[in-house]
Amino acid sequence: MSAASSTAPSTAAVQNYLGGIGLRLLAMVSLSLMFVLVKYIDAAGIHIVESLFWRQALVLPFLLAWVMATSGLLSLKTGRIGAHARRMLMGLSGMACNFGGMILLPMAEATTISLSVPIFAVIFAAILLGEATGWQRWGAVIVGFVGVLVVLDPLASFASGFGGTHGAGTLVALTGAIMTALITIAVRDLGRTENAATIVFWFSLLSMIPLGIALPFVFTPHSGHDWLLLIGLGFLGAVVQMSLTGALRLAPVSVVIPMDYSSLLWSIAAGWWFFGTLPADTTWVGAPLIIASGLFIAWREHRRHIERPKEVAA
């Protein structure tokens, strides 16, 4: 998932819950289509580093146009460039693993594993931020982990020595989920002083440095069809980023986050339509556990935000 998804909505923005839900659903559909292009781009022989480069580079003009039309360029000013650089390194690592998981696994299976991000986020928030985590959220984490284990099918993977495309894909996708959870912690810290658009802008801009250095070593000539795929990847990446950010300006996190689980429906449909694949039996069993865990964690977070003012008032 995007880092922008973890930032709080602007208190100055007019709240429109249906609009926020609609934008979040648009982000999930666009994300699934973006991953379809990731698989086609890989099949065309384009290196994943180049995919990441164009994914980030083509987001920038769309994002800048949107910022100029809303909050203005001065809103992108930051005094925390070091924190943005650390977030960029984690973000590129997580994005590379998420792309790799999608390339190596059927879309529905990779998406299901990515839905475990809230589970890892709870663990890291407790360990790294010292956040209080009651038995109810720990219970949800355990249920979610059971779902992850069912999807990963570790006995079968262990028997094969985690070899082959599927075994490697599960490890890469799981690493992507863990990295994304760590990114949510970094973004939560950045969100204390930066708005969502600023975080996305500096992530995209700073990532041009390592990706730009690596690009000449992996770049190959492309056909017109290949360039259309890469442009589509960048365009959909921009739609995802701006929809995620816009959704959080219109509605609270607790309202829009449950829409993320629709991505499993879109990925099942896209996997079947474009690649003729359907989820494995273990995915059908594990996905409901992961989704139930994530929804409960989101609900508990919502309740905590409601109860916190009462505790302060008391």
GIHUQUI-V94007 format. One record per backbone hydrogen bond with DSSP energy under -1.0 kcal/mol. CO is the residue of the C=O (numbers start at 1). NH is the residue of the N-H. If there is no record, write none. Layout:
co->CO nh->NH
co->CO nh->NH
//
This chain:
co->2 nh->5
co->3 nh->6
co->4 nh->7
co->16 nh->20
co->17 nh->21
co->18 nh->22
co->19 nh->23
co->20 nh->24
co->21 nh->25
co->22 nh->26
co->23 nh->27
co->24 nh->28
co->25 nh->29
co->26 nh->30
co->27 nh->31
co->28 nh->32
co->29 nh->33
co->30 nh->34
co->31 nh->35
co->32 nh->36
co->33 nh->37
co->34 nh->38
co->35 nh->39
co->36 nh->40
co->37 nh->41
co->38 nh->42
co->39 nh->43
co->40 nh->44
co->41 nh->46
co->42 nh->45
co->47 nh->51
co->48 nh->52
co->49 nh->53
co->50 nh->54
co->51 nh->55
co->52 nh->56
co->53 nh->57
co->54 nh->58
co->56 nh->60
co->59 nh->63
co->60 nh->64
co->61 nh->65
co->62 nh->66
co->63 nh->67
co->64 nh->68
co->65 nh->69
co->67 nh->72
co->72 nh->75
co->73 nh->76
co->74 nh->77
co->80 nh->84
co->81 nh->85
co->82 nh->86
co->83 nh->87
co->84 nh->88
co->85 nh->89
co->86 nh->90
co->87 nh->91
co->88 nh->92
co->89 nh->93
co->90 nh->94
co->91 nh->95
co->92 nh->96
co->93 nh->97
co->94 nh->98
co->95 nh->99
co->96 nh->100
co->97 nh->101
co->98 nh->102
co->99 nh->103
co->100 nh->104
co->101 nh->105
co->106 nh->110
co->107 nh->111
co->108 nh->112
co->109 nh->113
co->110 nh->114
co->111 nh->115
co->113 nh->116
co->114 nh->117
co->116 nh->120
co->117 nh->121
co->118 nh->122
co->119 nh->123
co->120 nh->124
co->121 nh->125
co->122 nh->126
co->123 nh->127
co->124 nh->128
co->125 nh->129
co->125 nh->131
co->134 nh->138
co->135 nh->139
co->136 nh->140
co->137 nh->141
co->138 nh->142
co->139 nh->143
co->140 nh->144
co->141 nh->145
co->142 nh->146
co->143 nh->147
co->144 nh->148
co->145 nh->149
co->146 nh->150
co->147 nh->151
co->148 nh->152
co->149 nh->153
co->153 nh->157
co->154 nh->158
co->155 nh->159
co->156 nh->160
co->157 nh->162
co->158 nh->161
co->160 nh->163
co->163 nh->167
co->164 nh->168
co->165 nh->169
co->166 nh->170
co->167 nh->171
co->168 nh->172
co->169 nh->173
co->170 nh->174
co->171 nh->175
co->172 nh->176
co->173 nh->177
co->174 nh->178
co->175 nh->179
co->176 nh->180
co->177 nh->181
co->178 nh->182
co->179 nh->183
co->180 nh->184
co->181 nh->185
co->182 nh->186
co->183 nh->187
co->184 nh->188
co->185 nh->189
co->186 nh->190
co->187 nh->191
co->189 nh->192
co->190 nh->193
co->190 nh->194
co->195 nh->199
co->196 nh->200
co->197 nh->201
co->198 nh->202
co->199 nh->203
co->200 nh->204
co->201 nh->205
co->202 nh->206
co->203 nh->207
co->205 nh->208
co->206 nh->209
co->207 nh->211
co->208 nh->212
co->209 nh->213
co->210 nh->214
co->211 nh->215
co->214 nh->217
co->215 nh->218
co->215 nh->219
co->223 nh->227
co->224 nh->228
co->225 nh->229
co->226 nh->230
co->227 nh->231
co->228 nh->232
co->229 nh->233
co->230 nh->234
co->231 nh->235
co->232 nh->236
co->233 nh->237
co->234 nh->238
co->235 nh->239
co->236 nh->240
co->237 nh->241
co->238 nh->242
co->239 nh->243
co->240 nh->244
co->241 nh->245
co->242 nh->246
co->243 nh->247
co->244 nh->248
co->246 nh->250
co->247 nh->251
co->250 nh->16
co->252 nh->255
co->252 nh->256
co->253 nh->257
co->256 nh->259
co->257 nh->260
co->258 nh->261
co->259 nh->262
co->260 nh->263
co->261 nh->264
co->262 nh->266
co->263 nh->267
co->264 nh->268
co->265 nh->269
co->266 nh->270
co->267 nh->271
co->268 nh->272
co->269 nh->273
co->270 nh->274
co->271 nh->275
co->271 nh->277
co->280 nh->284
co->281 nh->285
co->282 nh->286
co->283 nh->287
co->286 nh->290
co->287 nh->291
co->288 nh->292
co->289 nh->293
co->290 nh->294
co->291 nh->295
co->292 nh->296
co->293 nh->297
co->294 nh->298
co->295 nh->299
co->296 nh->300
co->297 nh->301
co->298 nh->302
co->299 nh->303
co->300 nh->304
co->301 nh->305
co->302 nh->306
co->303 nh->307
co->304 nh->308
co->307 nh->311
co->308 nh->312
co->309 nh->313
co->310 nh->314
//
